[in-house]
Amino acid sequence: MLDLGSSLIASVNRDPSSIALTYNNKSLTYLEWFKIISNLSNSLFQLGLKKGDKILTVLQNNFEACTVHWSCQITGIIIVPINWRAKAKEIDFFVQDSEAKAIIFQDISCDEVQLSKETKKLIQITLGKKSNNFIIFKDLLIENKPFLKSYAKPEDISLILYTSGTTGNPKGVPRTHLAERSSAMAHVAQNLYERYESTLGVMPLYHTMGVRSLLAMSLVNGRFVVQPKFSASETLNLIENFKITSLYLVPTLFHDLIEFSSFNKERVISCKKLGFAGASMTSGLIKKIRNNFNAKHLVNHYGSSEIYTFTIEPKAFDKPGSAGKAGLNQMIRVVKINSNNPNDLTLVGEEGEIIANILSDESFNGYLKRPEINKKSIVDNWYFTKDTGYFDRYGDLYVTGRVDDMIISGGENISPIEIENTLSLHENVLEVVVVGLKDEKWGQKISAFVKCSKKIDVKSLDDHCKNSKLANFKRPKSYVFIKEIPKSPTGKILRRKILSGQYELDNFN
């Protein structure tokens, strides 16, 4: 297996004139971009950085973030990308935990970097024009000396991703060149990408989905169209102007795109290949995508930062809710909840915890500096995902939520996703999240928090559930209408914010 640096060089040699990157309405060929990547790589070495050192990046998706990522792959430097919204104390943690030697940041993150105590010990590189004793990134691109080989090896660490933990500090996920390239190759195969494909680069490069899109395009000499921050208006313009052929997004962004006022099917006519990950997609949203895109297929990719692919459902249009079967490089099981035994398998249709094999080429080897968590999460080469689900009689996996999200009401274990799917099919429901609120009688009361397009009568929602296949005991006992569903920067629904009351009521109702 090639390391990622050698892989990029192979793509440059394969077709140097193909378009690699588009940003700010500018485009670079693979050869043009590689010369810039080479210049940066030489400059990083001149600053005293060496193979195995770590660079922390606090960047939006932009030309510089993409260039730094590839420079790290050919130098063997380990990139540690974090959310550009990170606060000073969070940055302190990331610097200490990763043992970074340098930091690269932009104006929007400059204040927090300056407030950080730990960054003062690092080589500081800014994308801005004011030095303030910082090194100017643009100055590092002047060195004109070609890079003829990669310094990395397949077993070397390519990057460290940090998971967004709901409690405690985030966990570092070191991933090798082998795991990263294997994941990208699987992504190409499982999404049926072709040579010269193009994709929207809006999923953050501190998130596994963003990195996968960047790497996958390089393997097929494809074009990565950079978008620093999602905006439905700009997204539609980018798709139209550059005839983007594939979209790989979290469900929320598909929803926001379709609901945008100037969206129409003709504007996204070039998008033939659609994929989603990061969260389950409701049946209602899948129906909307089918009606509003002229796509050949919709792929449900279920995975994680730790092990990129768990399962793939290539025909999500035809089997809503299904996460499909194990990916090309994976084996999965569903075991009894809280059993911690990889051989304690559930029956067909029985809900349990989903586990995945870490012998996969796509897998990490354990969390950074967290032996106690590794011991709990990895048992006999099986990674316990903390996700719940079940196999149907055809061997397809259905993901029903998180172990911690399970609602226990009246002694019954109830998954919120089935209820959300049912409610999403109501014509006036835009988005919905279901949680269990504390209740003296039921233990937990099934409660639906709804974002709607216009005023909805509660009876209408209840009748909708009664007329569906949803069991009576799973029907919500209360409805709350809110203006927005709380989400993370990557579009994941934040149930904890609902549970703690961090939302704004809608005046519709």
C-alpha positions as CSV (number, residue, x, y, z in Angstrom):
1,M,0.0,0.0,0.0
2,L,1.3,3.5,-0.8
3,D,1.5,6.2,1.8
4,L,-0.6,9.2,1.0
5,G,2.3,11.4,-0.1
6,S,3.4,8.8,-2.7
7,S,-0.3,8.4,-3.6
8,L,-0.6,12.2,-4.4
9,I,2.6,12.1,-6.5
10,A,1.2,9.2,-8.5
11,S,-1.9,11.2,-9.2
12,V,0.2,14.2,-10.4
13,N,2.1,11.9,-12.7
14,R,-1.0,10.2,-13.9
15,D,-2.6,13.4,-15.2
16,P,-0.8,16.6,-14.3
17,S,-3.2,18.8,-16.2
18,S,-6.5,17.6,-14.5
19,I,-8.1,20.1,-12.2
20,A,-7.4,19.3,-8.5
21,L,-8.7,22.2,-6.5
22,T,-11.1,25.1,-7.0
23,Y,-11.4,27.9,-4.4
24,N,-12.6,31.5,-4.7
25,N,-13.4,30.9,-8.4
26,K,-9.8,29.9,-9.0
27,S,-8.6,26.5,-10.1
28,L,-5.3,24.6,-9.9
29,T,-4.2,21.6,-11.8
30,Y,-2.6,18.7,-10.0
31,L,0.9,19.8,-11.2
32,E,0.3,23.5,-10.3
33,W,-1.0,22.6,-6.8
34,F,1.8,20.1,-6.2
35,K,4.4,22.8,-6.8
36,I,2.8,24.9,-4.1
37,I,2.6,21.9,-1.8
38,S,6.3,21.2,-2.4
39,N,7.2,24.8,-1.6
40,L,5.3,24.7,1.7
41,S,6.8,21.3,2.6
42,N,10.4,22.6,2.1
43,S,9.6,25.7,4.2
44,L,8.2,23.6,7.0
45,F,11.4,21.6,7.1
46,Q,13.4,24.9,7.1
47,L,11.4,26.0,10.2
48,G,12.8,23.0,12.0
49,L,9.8,20.7,11.8
50,K,10.6,17.1,10.9
51,K,8.8,13.9,10.2
52,G,6.7,12.8,13.2
53,D,6.2,16.3,14.5
54,K,2.6,17.6,14.9
55,I,1.0,20.7,13.4
56,L,-2.2,21.9,14.9
57,T,-4.5,23.7,12.4
58,V,-7.3,26.0,13.4
59,L,-8.8,26.6,9.9
60,Q,-11.9,26.7,7.9
61,N,-12.0,24.8,4.7
62,N,-9.9,26.9,2.3
63,F,-7.0,26.6,-0.1
64,E,-4.5,26.8,2.8
65,A,-6.1,24.1,4.9
66,C,-6.1,21.7,1.9
67,T,-2.5,22.6,1.0
68,V,-1.3,22.0,4.6
69,H,-3.1,18.7,4.7
70,W,-1.2,17.4,1.7
71,S,2.1,19.0,2.7
72,C,1.9,17.0,5.9
73,Q,1.3,13.8,3.9
74,I,4.5,14.1,1.9
75,T,6.7,15.4,4.7
76,G,5.5,12.8,7.2
77,I,4.5,15.6,9.6
78,I,1.3,14.7,11.5
79,I,-1.6,17.1,11.0
80,V,-3.9,17.7,13.9
81,P,-7.0,19.6,12.5
82,I,-9.4,21.1,15.1
83,N,-12.6,23.2,14.9
84,W,-11.8,26.8,13.9
85,R,-14.4,27.8,16.6
86,A,-12.3,26.4,19.4
87,K,-11.8,28.5,22.5
88,A,-8.5,29.2,24.1
89,K,-8.9,26.6,26.9
90,E,-9.8,24.0,24.3
91,I,-6.8,24.9,22.2
92,D,-4.6,24.5,25.3
93,F,-5.9,21.0,25.7
94,F,-5.3,20.1,22.1
95,V,-1.7,21.4,22.1
96,Q,-0.9,19.5,25.3
97,D,-2.6,16.3,24.4
98,S,-1.2,16.1,20.8
99,E,2.2,17.5,21.8
100,A,2.1,19.8,18.8
101,K,5.2,21.8,17.7
102,A,3.4,24.3,15.5
103,I,0.0,25.9,14.9
104,I,-1.5,27.4,11.8
105,F,-4.5,29.7,12.1
106,Q,-6.5,32.4,10.4
107,D,-7.9,35.7,11.4
108,I,-11.2,34.3,12.6
109,S,-9.4,32.1,15.1
110,C,-6.5,34.5,15.9
111,D,-8.0,36.0,19.1
112,E,-8.5,32.6,20.8
113,V,-5.0,31.5,19.7
114,Q,-3.5,34.6,21.3
115,L,-5.4,34.0,24.5
116,S,-4.1,30.4,24.6
117,K,-1.1,29.9,27.0
118,E,0.1,26.8,25.3
119,T,0.4,28.2,21.8
120,K,3.1,30.7,22.9
121,K,5.5,27.7,23.0
122,L,4.8,26.8,19.4
123,I,5.9,27.9,15.9
124,Q,3.0,30.2,15.1
125,I,1.9,30.6,11.4
126,T,-1.0,32.9,10.4
127,L,-3.0,33.2,7.2
128,G,-3.4,36.9,7.9
129,K,-1.2,39.8,6.8
130,K,-0.3,41.2,10.2
131,S,2.7,39.4,11.7
132,N,2.5,40.3,15.4
133,N,5.6,38.0,15.6
134,F,3.7,35.3,13.6
135,I,5.1,33.7,10.5
136,I,3.1,34.7,7.4
137,F,1.8,31.6,5.7
138,K,2.0,33.1,2.2
139,D,5.8,33.6,2.7
140,L,6.2,29.9,3.1
141,L,5.0,29.3,-0.5
142,I,7.9,31.1,-2.1
143,E,10.6,28.4,-1.8
144,N,10.8,26.9,-5.3
145,K,12.3,23.4,-5.0
146,P,10.4,20.3,-6.2
147,F,9.6,17.4,-3.8
148,L,10.5,14.2,-5.7
149,K,9.5,11.7,-3.1
150,S,7.4,11.2,0.0
151,Y,9.0,11.0,3.4
152,A,6.1,9.0,4.9
153,K,5.5,5.3,5.1
154,P,2.2,3.5,5.2
155,E,2.5,2.6,8.9
156,D,3.2,6.2,9.9
157,I,0.5,8.4,11.5
158,S,-1.1,10.7,8.9
159,L,-3.3,12.7,11.2
160,I,-5.0,12.9,14.6
161,L,-8.7,13.6,14.6
162,Y,-10.5,14.5,17.8
163,T,-13.9,13.2,18.6
164,S,-16.5,15.6,20.0
165,G,-17.1,14.0,23.3
166,T,-20.4,14.8,25.1
167,T,-18.7,14.6,28.5
168,G,-15.0,15.2,29.4
169,N,-12.3,16.1,27.0
170,P,-12.3,15.0,23.3
171,K,-10.5,11.8,22.5
172,G,-7.6,11.8,20.0
173,V,-7.9,9.3,17.1
174,P,-4.5,8.7,15.5
175,R,-4.9,7.3,12.0
176,T,-2.1,5.9,9.8
177,H,-1.5,6.5,6.1
178,L,-2.6,3.0,5.5
179,A,-5.9,3.5,7.3
180,E,-6.5,6.8,5.6
181,R,-5.8,5.7,2.1
182,S,-7.7,2.4,2.6
183,S,-10.7,4.5,3.7
184,A,-10.4,6.7,0.7
185,M,-10.2,3.8,-1.7
186,A,-13.2,2.2,-0.1
187,H,-15.0,5.5,-0.4
188,V,-14.3,5.7,-4.1
189,A,-15.5,2.1,-4.7
190,Q,-18.6,2.3,-2.4
191,N,-19.8,5.6,-4.0
192,L,-19.0,4.5,-7.5
193,Y,-16.7,7.5,-8.2
194,E,-15.2,7.8,-11.6
195,R,-12.1,9.5,-12.9
196,Y,-12.4,13.3,-12.9
197,E,-15.3,13.2,-10.5
198,S,-15.9,16.5,-8.6
199,T,-17.3,17.0,-5.1
200,L,-18.2,19.9,-2.8
201,G,-15.6,20.4,-0.1
202,V,-17.8,21.8,2.7
203,M,-17.6,19.0,5.3
204,P,-14.9,20.3,7.7
205,L,-11.3,19.0,7.3
206,Y,-11.2,18.4,11.0
207,H,-14.0,15.8,10.4
208,T,-13.5,12.4,8.9
209,M,-16.1,13.1,6.1
210,G,-14.2,16.2,4.9
211,V,-10.9,14.4,4.9
212,R,-12.4,11.5,3.0
213,S,-13.7,13.7,0.3
214,L,-10.4,15.4,-0.1
215,L,-8.4,12.1,-0.3
216,A,-11.0,10.3,-2.5
217,M,-10.8,13.0,-5.2
218,S,-7.1,12.7,-5.3
219,L,-7.3,9.0,-6.1
220,V,-9.5,9.6,-9.2
221,N,-7.8,12.9,-10.3
222,G,-11.0,14.6,-9.3
223,R,-11.8,18.2,-8.4
224,F,-12.3,19.3,-4.8
225,V,-14.4,22.5,-4.8
226,V,-13.7,24.3,-1.5
227,Q,-16.5,25.9,0.6
228,P,-15.3,27.3,3.9
229,K,-18.7,27.4,5.6
230,F,-22.0,26.0,4.4
231,S,-24.4,28.5,2.8
232,A,-27.3,27.1,0.7
233,S,-27.1,30.0,-1.7
234,E,-23.3,29.6,-2.3
235,T,-23.6,25.8,-2.5
236,L,-26.2,26.1,-5.3
237,N,-23.9,28.5,-7.1
238,L,-20.9,26.2,-6.8
239,I,-22.8,23.2,-8.0
240,E,-24.1,25.2,-11.0
241,N,-20.8,26.9,-11.9
242,F,-18.6,23.9,-11.6
243,K,-21.0,21.1,-12.5
244,I,-20.3,19.2,-9.3
245,T,-21.1,15.6,-9.8
246,S,-21.1,14.2,-6.2
247,L,-22.3,15.4,-2.8
248,Y,-21.2,13.7,0.4
249,L,-23.0,15.6,3.3
250,V,-24.7,15.1,6.6
251,P,-28.5,14.9,6.4
252,T,-29.0,18.4,7.8
253,L,-27.2,20.0,4.9
254,F,-29.3,18.1,2.3
255,H,-32.4,19.4,4.3
256,D,-31.2,23.0,4.3
257,L,-30.3,22.9,0.6
258,I,-33.7,21.6,-0.5
259,E,-35.6,24.0,1.8
260,F,-33.7,27.0,0.5
261,S,-36.0,29.5,-1.3
262,S,-34.2,29.5,-4.6
263,F,-33.6,25.7,-4.8
264,N,-34.8,23.9,-7.9
265,K,-34.0,20.6,-9.4
266,E,-32.4,22.1,-12.5
267,R,-29.7,23.8,-10.4
268,V,-28.4,20.5,-9.1
269,I,-28.9,18.5,-12.3
270,S,-25.1,17.6,-12.4
271,C,-25.2,15.9,-9.0
272,K,-25.7,12.2,-10.0
273,K,-24.0,10.6,-6.9
274,L,-25.3,11.4,-3.5
275,G,-24.0,10.1,-0.2
276,F,-24.7,10.9,3.5
277,A,-23.1,10.0,6.8
278,G,-22.8,11.4,10.3
279,A,-26.4,10.7,11.3
280,S,-29.4,8.7,10.3
281,M,-31.6,10.2,7.6
282,T,-35.3,10.2,8.1
283,S,-37.7,8.6,5.6
284,G,-39.2,12.1,5.0
285,L,-35.9,13.6,4.0
286,I,-35.0,10.6,1.7
287,K,-38.3,11.1,0.0
288,K,-37.6,14.8,-0.5
289,I,-34.1,14.1,-1.9
290,R,-35.5,11.6,-4.4
291,N,-38.1,14.1,-5.6
292,N,-35.6,17.1,-5.8
293,F,-32.5,15.6,-7.3
294,N,-31.9,13.7,-10.5
295,A,-29.5,11.4,-8.8
296,K,-28.7,7.8,-9.9
297,H,-28.2,6.6,-6.3
298,L,-28.1,7.7,-2.7
299,V,-25.6,5.9,-0.5
300,N,-25.9,5.7,3.3
301,H,-22.5,5.4,4.8
302,Y,-22.4,4.4,8.4
303,G,-19.0,4.7,10.2
304,S,-16.9,6.8,12.6
305,S,-13.6,8.6,13.0
306,E,-12.1,5.5,14.6
307,I,-13.1,3.1,11.8
308,Y,-14.1,4.9,8.7
309,T,-16.6,2.3,7.3
310,F,-18.9,0.1,9.3
311,T,-21.7,-0.5,6.7
312,I,-22.9,0.7,3.4
313,E,-26.4,0.9,2.0
314,P,-26.0,1.8,-1.7
315,K,-29.7,1.8,-2.4
316,A,-30.9,4.1,0.3
317,F,-33.7,5.5,-2.0
318,D,-35.3,2.0,-2.0
319,K,-34.6,1.0,1.6
320,P,-35.0,4.0,3.8
321,G,-33.5,3.5,7.3
322,S,-31.3,0.7,6.3
323,A,-27.5,1.1,6.9
324,G,-26.9,-1.9,4.7
325,K,-24.2,-4.5,5.0
326,A,-20.6,-4.4,6.2
327,G,-18.2,-2.3,4.0
328,L,-15.5,-3.7,1.8
329,N,-12.9,-3.7,4.6
330,Q,-15.2,-4.6,7.6
331,M,-17.1,-7.2,9.6
332,I,-19.8,-6.1,12.1
333,R,-21.9,-7.7,14.8
334,V,-24.8,-6.8,17.0
335,V,-24.4,-7.9,20.6
336,K,-26.5,-7.7,23.8
337,I,-26.5,-4.2,25.2
338,N,-24.0,-3.7,28.0
339,S,-22.7,-7.3,27.7
340,N,-19.1,-6.2,26.6
341,N,-18.9,-9.6,25.0
342,P,-18.3,-9.7,21.3
343,N,-19.7,-13.2,21.1
344,D,-23.0,-12.5,22.9
345,L,-24.9,-12.0,19.6
346,T,-28.5,-10.8,19.3
347,L,-31.2,-12.6,17.2
348,V,-32.6,-11.2,14.0
349,G,-34.7,-8.2,14.7
350,E,-33.4,-7.9,18.3
351,E,-31.9,-4.6,19.2
352,G,-28.4,-4.5,20.6
353,E,-25.0,-2.7,20.5
354,I,-23.2,-2.5,17.2
355,I,-19.5,-3.6,17.2
356,A,-16.9,-3.5,14.4
357,N,-13.7,-5.3,13.8
358,I,-10.5,-3.2,14.3
359,L,-8.5,-5.6,12.1
360,S,-9.9,-3.6,9.2
361,D,-7.4,-1.7,7.0
362,E,-9.5,1.4,7.7
363,S,-9.2,1.1,11.5
364,F,-7.4,3.1,14.2
365,N,-5.4,1.2,16.8
366,G,-6.6,2.9,19.9
367,Y,-7.2,6.4,21.3
368,L,-4.3,8.7,22.0
369,K,-3.1,8.5,25.7
370,R,-6.4,6.8,26.8
371,P,-5.5,3.2,27.8
372,E,-8.5,3.0,30.2
373,I,-10.9,3.9,27.4
374,N,-9.2,1.6,24.9
375,K,-9.7,-1.2,27.4
376,K,-13.5,-0.5,27.6
377,S,-14.0,0.2,23.9
378,I,-11.9,-2.6,22.3
379,V,-12.4,-6.2,23.3
380,D,-10.8,-9.1,21.4
381,N,-10.2,-6.9,18.3
382,W,-13.9,-5.7,18.3
383,Y,-14.7,-2.0,18.7
384,F,-17.8,-1.3,20.7
385,T,-19.5,1.7,19.0
386,K,-22.1,2.6,21.7
387,D,-24.6,2.7,18.8
388,T,-27.7,0.5,18.9
389,G,-29.2,-1.4,16.0
390,Y,-30.5,-4.7,14.7
391,F,-30.2,-6.9,11.7
392,D,-33.3,-7.6,9.6
393,R,-34.0,-11.0,8.0
394,Y,-32.0,-10.0,4.9
395,G,-28.9,-9.3,6.9
396,D,-29.2,-5.5,6.6
397,L,-28.3,-3.3,9.6
398,Y,-30.7,-0.7,11.0
399,V,-29.1,1.8,13.3
400,T,-31.6,2.9,16.0
401,G,-29.6,5.4,18.0
402,R,-27.0,5.6,20.8
403,V,-27.0,3.4,23.9
404,D,-27.3,6.6,25.9
405,D,-30.2,7.9,23.8
406,M,-32.4,4.9,24.4
407,I,-35.7,5.9,26.0
408,I,-37.0,3.7,28.8
409,S,-40.7,4.4,29.2
410,G,-43.1,2.3,31.1
411,G,-40.5,-0.5,31.3
412,E,-40.1,-0.6,27.5
413,N,-36.8,0.2,25.6
414,I,-37.7,2.6,22.8
415,S,-35.5,3.9,20.1
416,P,-36.1,7.6,19.1
417,I,-35.2,7.1,15.5
418,E,-38.2,5.0,14.5
419,I,-40.5,7.7,16.0
420,E,-38.5,10.5,14.2
421,N,-38.9,8.6,10.9
422,T,-42.6,8.4,11.3
423,L,-43.1,12.1,12.2
424,S,-40.8,13.2,9.4
425,L,-43.3,12.0,6.9
426,H,-46.0,14.5,8.1
427,E,-46.3,17.1,5.3
428,N,-45.7,20.0,7.6
429,V,-42.8,18.6,9.7
430,L,-39.4,20.0,8.6
431,E,-37.3,18.4,11.3
432,V,-37.9,16.5,14.5
433,V,-35.9,15.1,17.4
434,V,-37.4,12.7,20.0
435,V,-36.0,12.4,23.6
436,G,-37.1,10.9,26.9
437,L,-37.9,13.5,29.5
438,K,-38.1,12.5,33.2
439,D,-41.6,11.6,34.3
440,E,-43.0,10.3,37.6
441,K,-45.4,7.9,36.0
442,W,-43.5,6.6,33.0
443,G,-39.9,7.0,34.1
444,Q,-39.2,8.7,30.9
445,K,-41.9,10.4,28.8
446,I,-41.5,10.2,25.0
447,S,-41.4,13.8,23.8
448,A,-41.1,15.1,20.3
449,F,-39.5,18.5,19.5
450,V,-40.7,19.7,16.1
451,K,-39.6,22.3,13.6
452,C,-42.5,22.8,11.3
453,S,-43.3,24.7,8.1
454,K,-46.5,26.1,9.4
455,K,-48.8,25.7,12.4
456,I,-49.6,22.1,13.2
457,D,-52.3,20.8,15.5
458,V,-51.0,18.3,18.1
459,K,-53.9,16.1,17.2
460,S,-52.8,16.1,13.6
461,L,-49.4,14.7,14.7
462,D,-50.9,12.2,17.0
463,D,-53.4,11.0,14.3
464,H,-50.5,10.7,11.9
465,C,-48.7,8.4,14.4
466,K,-51.9,6.4,14.9
467,N,-52.3,5.8,11.2
468,S,-48.7,4.7,10.8
469,K,-47.1,1.4,11.7
470,L,-45.7,2.9,14.9
471,A,-46.8,0.9,18.0
472,N,-49.1,2.8,20.3
473,F,-46.7,2.7,23.2
474,K,-44.1,4.5,21.1
475,R,-46.4,7.5,20.3
476,P,-45.1,10.7,21.8
477,K,-46.9,11.8,24.9
478,S,-45.9,15.5,24.4
479,Y,-45.0,17.8,21.5
480,V,-42.9,20.9,21.7
481,F,-42.6,23.2,18.7
482,I,-39.2,24.9,18.4
483,K,-37.6,27.3,15.9
484,E,-34.4,25.3,15.3
485,I,-33.2,21.9,16.2
486,P,-29.8,22.3,18.0
487,K,-26.9,20.9,16.0
488,S,-23.1,20.6,16.1
489,P,-21.0,22.5,13.5
490,T,-21.0,19.2,11.4
491,G,-24.8,19.0,11.5
492,K,-25.3,16.4,14.2
493,I,-28.4,16.8,16.3
494,L,-27.5,17.7,19.9
495,R,-30.0,15.8,22.0
496,R,-28.3,17.0,25.1
497,K,-29.2,20.6,24.4
498,I,-32.9,19.6,24.0
499,L,-32.7,17.8,27.4
500,S,-31.1,20.8,29.1
501,G,-33.7,23.2,27.6
502,Q,-31.3,25.0,25.2
503,Y,-33.8,25.8,22.4
504,E,-36.3,28.6,21.4
505,L,-40.0,28.0,21.3
506,D,-41.8,28.6,18.0
507,N,-44.6,31.1,18.0
508,F,-46.4,29.1,15.3
509,N,-48.2,27.1,18.0
